[in-house]
Amino acid sequence: MAVEICPIARLRCGHLDGTLDGMSADSTPIMPVELSIERHAPSRRIPLGERSWVDLVEGFVRNADMEFADLHESAPWAQTEVLRYDKYVPEKRLGTMMRSDARPMFRQAELHLQAKYRAAFTGVGALLYRTGDDFQGLHSDREMRWLDDTLVAIVVLGQRRPFVFRKRAPIATVVERIPAGSDSGDLVLMPGEGDLLVMGGAAQLEWLHGVPKADTANPRISLTWRWTSRRGRPDTNPSYYDGKQYSDRPRQPGTRIHRP
Ligand SMILES: O=C(O)CCC(=O)C(=O)O
């Protein structure tokens, strides 16, 4: 495969490996970096109303099958449990936080996102959906608190599955429980196999997103980077991860983690 020397390395923060201007920290010349991402893959913007949007970049990760297999095998996957009515309930997928320098693909994706969106993302939150029975319900990433202007970038590896957007209902509207993806107003994308999806603007304020159950035995991995401008009024309501507790018992943490 051709080796591409990467000009996106020339960001304010330096090269793909964190060094500056053609020299490593100990002054030895830098070897060309083989790119794990397609920097020029076309990006399609889908408006979500006036203030929100999602960008879809198909084929963003090169060798997506290999990246998937490595991560699936080696990431320290753990089971998160969320406090619900005095019991810890396992989330229906595994997860882990990873360092953004854990893999060249992570580092390159992060530098690409920084350069394109001019924002300092925090990453990388990884989720593993073992089969189609694992899912993520409709929600918005309210744990970011400042939701008026945010970016949530998600690289999806492995099985393509519906990724659903639904407009958030105004407070006090009675909402029937319509399965994600089956409401006529839902927007459904099918990212997978190395695609990148970036939600932006007021998407976390105005829209919900989720990955419903799917009819597949194949696994799917998502990798998420987030950024908030911290503009606007912070959302001070408890978030999903603050847990729910209604007894007089001493307050317990909102989540806990099991590592096998
Ligand atoms: O797995 C995905 O693609 C979505 C993950 C997600 O919505 C989240 O972590 O908040």
The ligand as a Gaussian input file, in Angstrom:
#p B3LYP/6-31G(d) Opt

LIG

0 1
 O      -22.685000       3.629000      19.390000
 C      -23.065000       4.640000      18.823000
 O      -22.941000       4.780000      17.607000
 C      -23.737000       5.737000      19.593000
 C      -23.180000       5.900000      20.956000
 C      -23.873000       6.978000      21.713000
 O      -24.892000       7.464000      21.342000
 C      -23.294000       7.476000      22.944000
 O      -22.298000       6.922000      23.425000
 O      -23.816000       8.456000      23.498000

